[in-house]
């Protein structure tokens, strides 16, 4: 018989184990993915704080039953936070099989070693290729819910297979997040948040700001200050502070080269950086961006920023919604900024849609740094977006439906 309280005791056991093995977890992440020590240490501490919020999940799933079997495929952009995704499905009473990215194989083995004495066979680890993992999950009669963090291009082709299997798929995908700054914004606060959010993990996160929209009267001042702060990051040698590290994916490096070259060809100006040596991508700031550029259309996933001016709220709105990814937006400023928030925000929780919804965002922060607006994410704060940034496919009342908007994995793995 499933007991939330008994499962919670195991969460505390794991939290203690994570604390005991904190240095090994940090060093394994550095060796596996090349992330800097500052980011790895900050992430594991954040993960522990997230796990301490797990008692609040009980109220969210009260009266619900476990879905049964859950397959979870994870991304490489992180290490410790991935435990929240895994354990959110498990604490709801499900059996879980999990696959880490091949780029994080040693993190997976360390996590498995820490899990085994606590969770036993309730959480199993798979080391097969991603495509095979998804196909096996679709074919496996004991799997009821499939959770995938990844690329929309890789998941969209599975729609028919998901329909036929009658399983539920929860997808969390890319972002090309707008960071919108009005002339009356607290500019120093906005810049501090931009630096932290943009250069953490060298930009290798789906929620890193990528499209920087700045009101024209503030444009030059903002760029000058952003360049100065970026230069400090670029020349940082103190390992206890933010610093740029090589990109973990060769595919991403190739795409970053294309994004920079495309921007130059379409009138963009590289006002800082632009150099790529091996997998080391220098922090790069491109101004005079426009929506025809690759970096303004596709996820960048690296330390490259596209900056575009706007005249007023109406223009900022048109630029922001002209994108297939609608994960998260950061908005800084006064009344016009708040009105833009109202225009862009989606519903509070995932809901049925007739077709993919573009122009609404799953998470919007208003004059708040990401560390505040993201507090409790995945545990008590639903996350996820619209467009091709995320969706749910499932059968409801005998019909195949699509849902979009923020979601909680603990809720979505119950019935």
C-alpha positions in Angstrom: 0.0 0.0 0.0 1.4 3.3 -1.1 2.1 5.8 1.8 3.2 9.4 1.1 4.7 9.6 4.6 6.8 6.5 4.1 8.0 7.8 0.8 8.8 11.2 2.4 11.1 9.4 4.9 13.1 8.0 2.0 13.3 11.5 0.5 15.0 12.6 3.7 17.3 9.7 3.6 18.4 10.7 0.1 18.7 14.3 1.1 21.1 13.3 3.8 23.0 11.1 1.4 23.3 14.0 -1.1 24.7 16.2 1.6 27.2 13.5 2.6 28.3 13.0 -1.0 28.1 16.7 -1.9 31.7 17.1 -3.0 31.7 13.9 -5.1 28.5 15.0 -6.8 30.0 18.4 -7.6 33.3 16.9 -8.9 31.5 14.2 -11.0 29.4 16.9 -12.7 32.5 19.0 -13.4 34.3 15.9 -14.9 31.2 14.7 -16.8 29.9 18.0 -18.2 32.6 20.5 -17.7 30.4 22.9 -15.8 32.2 25.3 -13.4 32.4 24.6 -9.7 30.4 27.7 -8.8 27.4 26.5 -10.8 27.6 22.9 -9.6 27.8 23.9 -5.9 25.0 26.3 -6.2 22.8 23.7 -8.0 23.3 21.0 -5.4 22.4 23.4 -2.6 19.4 24.5 -4.5 18.3 20.9 -5.1 18.5 20.2 -1.4 16.3 23.2 -0.7 13.8 21.9 -3.3 13.7 18.5 -1.7 12.9 20.0 1.6 9.7 21.4 0.0 8.4 17.9 -0.9 6.0 17.7 2.1 3.9 20.3 0.3 3.3 17.9 -2.6 0.9 15.9 -0.4 -1.8 18.5 -0.6 -1.4 18.7 -4.4 -2.0 15.0 -5.0 -4.5 14.4 -2.1 -7.1 11.9 -3.2 -5.2 10.8 -6.3 -3.7 7.5 -7.2 -0.3 6.7 -8.8 -0.4 6.3 -12.5 1.7 3.2 -12.2 4.9 3.1 -14.3 6.7 6.2 -15.3 9.6 6.5 -17.8 11.7 9.7 -17.4 14.3 10.9 -20.0 16.4 13.8 -18.8 18.5 16.5 -20.4 22.2 17.2 -19.9 21.8 20.8 -18.8 22.1 20.1 -15.1 22.8 17.4 -12.5 21.4 17.7 -9.0 18.1 19.4 -10.1 17.3 16.3 -12.1 16.5 14.5 -8.8 13.5 16.8 -8.4 12.1 15.5 -11.7 12.7 11.9 -10.8 11.5 12.0 -7.3 8.4 14.1 -8.1 7.1 11.1 -10.1 8.3 8.6 -7.5 6.8 10.3 -4.4 3.4 10.0 -6.0 3.7 6.3 -5.6 4.9 5.3 -9.1 7.6 2.9 -10.3 10.2 4.9 -12.2 12.7 4.1 -14.9 15.1 7.0 -15.7 17.5 7.7 -18.4 20.1 10.5 -18.0 21.7 12.1 -21.1 24.7 10.1 -22.4 26.8 13.3 -21.6 26.0 12.8 -18.0 26.6 9.0 -17.8 28.9 9.3 -14.7 26.4 11.5 -12.9 23.8 8.8 -13.7 26.0 6.1 -12.2 26.7 8.1 -9.1 23.0 8.9 -8.7 22.1 5.2 -9.1 24.6 4.3 -6.5 23.0 6.8 -4.0 19.5 5.7 -4.9 19.9 1.9 -4.8 20.1 1.4 -1.0 17.1 3.8 -0.5 14.7 3.2 -3.3 15.7 -0.3 -4.4 14.0 -1.5 -7.6 11.3 1.3 -7.3 13.6 3.5 -9.3 15.7 1.9 -12.1 18.3 3.4 -14.4 18.6 2.8 -18.2 21.7 3.4 -20.2 20.3 2.7 -23.7 20.1 5.2 -26.5 17.4 7.9 -26.2 15.4 6.7 -29.2 15.4 3.2 -28.0 14.4 4.3 -24.5 11.3 6.2 -25.8 10.3 3.3 -28.1 10.6 0.8 -25.3 8.6 3.0 -23.0 5.8 3.2 -25.7 5.8 -0.6 -26.2 6.1 -1.5 -22.5 2.7 -2.4 -21.0 3.9 -1.5 -17.5 4.7 2.1 -18.5 1.7 4.5 -18.2 3.4 7.9 -18.4 6.4 9.0 -20.4 8.2 12.2 -19.4 10.8 13.7 -21.8 13.0 16.7 -21.5 14.5 17.4 -24.9 13.9 18.7 -28.4 10.5 19.3 -29.9 11.8 18.1 -33.3 12.7 14.8 -31.8 9.3 14.3 -30.0 6.7 15.6 -32.5 7.2 12.6 -34.7 6.0 10.3 -31.9 2.4 11.7 -31.8 0.8 8.9 -33.7 2.7 6.3 -31.7 1.5 7.9 -28.5 -2.1 8.0 -29.8 -2.0 4.3 -30.6 -0.3 3.3 -27.3 -2.9 5.4 -25.3 -0.2 6.4 -23.0 0.4 9.9 -21.5 3.4 11.9 -22.7 4.6 15.0 -20.7 7.1 17.0 -22.7 9.4 19.8 -21.5 11.3 21.4 -24.4 13.4 24.3 -25.6 13.2 28.0 -24.9 14.2 31.2 -26.7 13.3 33.4 -23.8 12.7 37.1 -24.2 14.2 39.4 -21.5 12.4 42.7 -21.9 13.6 46.0 -20.4 11.6 49.2 -20.4 13.1 52.6 -20.0 11.8 53.0 -16.4 13.2 49.6 -15.3 15.6 49.3 -12.3 18.4 48.8 -14.8 21.1 47.6 -12.4 18.7 44.9 -11.0 17.8 43.8 -14.5 21.4 43.6 -15.6 22.4 41.6 -12.5 19.7 39.1 -13.2 20.6 39.0 -16.9 24.2 38.2 -16.1 23.4 35.5 -13.6 20.7 33.9 -15.8 22.6 34.2 -19.1 26.0 33.0 -18.2 25.2 30.3 -15.6 26.4 27.0 -17.2 27.7 29.1 -20.1 24.1 29.6 -21.2 23.4 25.9 -21.4 19.9 26.0 -19.9 16.5 26.1 -21.5 15.5 29.1 -19.4 18.5 31.3 -20.1 17.6 34.7 -21.6 18.4 34.8 -25.3 16.3 37.6 -26.9 17.2 40.8 -25.1 14.6 43.5 -26.0 15.4 47.0 -24.7 13.4 50.2 -25.1 15.2 52.6 -27.5 15.7 55.4 -25.0 17.6 53.0 -22.7 19.3 51.0 -25.5 22.8 52.4 -25.6 23.2 52.7 -21.9 22.0 49.2 -21.3 24.3 47.8 -24.0 27.4 49.7 -22.6 26.7 48.3 -19.1 26.0 44.8 -20.3 29.3 44.8 -22.3 31.2 45.9 -19.2 29.7 43.2 -17.0 30.2 40.6 -19.7 33.9 41.5 -20.0 34.2 40.9 -16.2 32.7 37.5 -16.6 34.8 36.7 -19.7 38.0 37.5 -17.8 37.0 35.9 -14.5 39.6 33.4 -13.2 38.3 33.0 -9.6 36.7 29.5 -9.6 34.4 30.6 -6.8 32.6 33.0 -9.1 30.8 32.7 -12.4 33.1 31.8 -15.4 32.6 30.6 -18.9 33.4 26.9 -19.6 33.5 24.9 -22.8 30.1 23.9 -24.3 29.4 20.2 -23.6 27.8 19.5 -26.9 29.6 19.5 -30.3 26.2 19.9 -32.0 25.5 23.1 -29.9 28.9 24.5 -30.8 28.2 24.0 -34.5 24.8 25.7 -34.1 26.3 28.7 -32.3 28.7 29.2 -35.1 25.8 29.3 -37.5 23.8 31.7 -35.3 26.7 34.1 -35.1 27.5 33.9 -38.8 23.8 34.3 -39.7 23.5 37.4 -37.5 26.4 39.0 -39.2 25.0 38.4 -42.6 21.6 39.9 -41.6 23.0 43.1 -40.2 23.8 42.2 -36.6 26.8 43.8 -35.0 29.1 41.9 -32.7 29.9 44.4 -30.0 31.6 41.9 -27.8 33.1 38.4 -28.3 32.4 36.3 -31.3 35.3 33.9 -30.9 34.9 30.1 -30.8 38.0 27.9 -30.2 37.2 24.2 -30.0 34.2 24.0 -27.7 35.1 27.3 -25.9 32.6 29.9 -26.9 33.4 33.4 -25.8 30.6 35.4 -24.3 29.1 37.2 -27.4 26.8 40.2 -27.6 25.1 40.9 -30.9 23.1 44.1 -31.3 20.7 45.4 -34.0 19.1 41.9 -34.0 15.9 41.3 -36.0 13.4 38.4 -36.0 14.7 37.0 -39.2 17.9 35.8 -37.4 18.4 32.3 -36.3 19.3 33.4 -32.8 15.9 35.2 -32.6 14.0 32.1 -33.8 15.7 29.0 -32.4 17.1 28.1 -29.0 20.7 29.3 -28.6 21.8 27.3 -25.6 25.1 29.1 -25.2 26.7 32.4 -24.0 25.4 34.4 -27.0 22.9 37.2 -26.6 20.8 38.8 -29.3 19.8 42.4 -28.5 17.0 44.3 -30.3 15.5 47.7 -29.6 11.8 48.4 -29.4 9.8 51.7 -29.4 6.8 50.9 -27.2 4.8 48.1 -25.5 2.9 47.2 -28.6 6.2 46.7 -30.5 7.7 44.7 -27.7 4.6 42.5 -27.7 4.8 41.8 -31.4 8.5 40.9 -31.2 8.1 38.7 -28.1 5.3 36.5 -29.6 6.9 36.1 -33.0 8.5 32.8 -31.9 7.7 29.1 -31.8 9.1 28.7 -28.2 7.0 30.2 -25.4 8.6 28.9 -22.2 9.5 31.9 -20.0 9.7 35.7 -20.2 11.4 38.2 -17.9 10.0 41.7 -17.9 11.4 44.8 -16.2 9.8 48.2 -15.9 6.7 50.1 -14.7 3.2 50.3 -15.9 3.8 49.4 -19.5 5.9 46.4 -18.4 3.0 45.3 -16.2 0.5 45.6 -19.0 2.9 43.5 -21.2 2.9 40.8 -18.5 -0.9 40.7 -18.6 -0.7 40.3 -22.4 1.8 37.5 -22.4 0.9 35.4 -19.4 -0.8 32.1 -20.0 -3.1 30.2 -17.7 -1.9 29.1 -14.2 -1.9 25.4 -15.0 -1.9 23.1 -18.0 -5.2 23.1 -19.9 -6.7 21.5 -23.0 -5.9 23.3 -26.3 -7.4 22.6 -29.7 -4.0 23.2 -31.3 -0.6 24.5 -30.2 -0.8 27.9 -28.6 1.8 30.5 -29.5 2.1 34.0 -28.0 1.5 33.0 -24.3 4.3 32.1 -21.8 4.2 29.5 -19.1 6.3 31.5 -16.6 6.7 35.3 -16.5 8.8 37.1 -13.9 8.1 40.8 -13.3 10.9 42.9 -11.8 12.2 39.7 -10.0 15.4 37.8 -10.5 15.1 34.3 -11.7 16.2 32.8 -8.4 13.1 34.3 -6.8 10.5 33.7 -9.6 11.8 30.1 -10.0 11.7 29.2 -6.3 9.8 26.0 -5.8 9.8 25.2 -9.5 8.8 21.6 -10.3 7.8 21.0 -6.6 5.2 23.5 -5.7 5.5 25.9 -8.6 4.3 24.5 -12.0 6.6 25.0 -14.9 6.4 24.6 -18.6 5.3 26.6 -21.6 3.3 27.0 -24.7 4.2 26.7 -28.4 6.8 24.0 -28.9 8.3 24.6 -25.5 6.2 21.9 -23.9 2.9 20.0 -23.9 1.0 17.0 -22.7 -0.6 14.3 -24.9 -3.1 12.0 -23.2 -6.4 10.2 -23.5 -9.3 11.9 -21.7 -12.9 10.5 -21.9 -11.7 8.3 -24.7 -10.3 11.1 -26.8 -6.7 12.1 -27.5 -6.1 15.6 -26.3 -3.2 18.1 -26.1 -2.7 20.3 -23.0 -0.3 23.2 -22.6 0.9 25.5 -19.8 2.8 25.1 -16.6 2.6 21.6 -14.9 3.8 19.6 -12.0 5.2 16.1 -12.6 3.8 14.8 -9.3 0.3 15.8 -10.4 0.8 14.6 -14.0 1.8 11.1 -12.8 -1.4 10.5 -10.8 -4.9 9.7 -11.8 
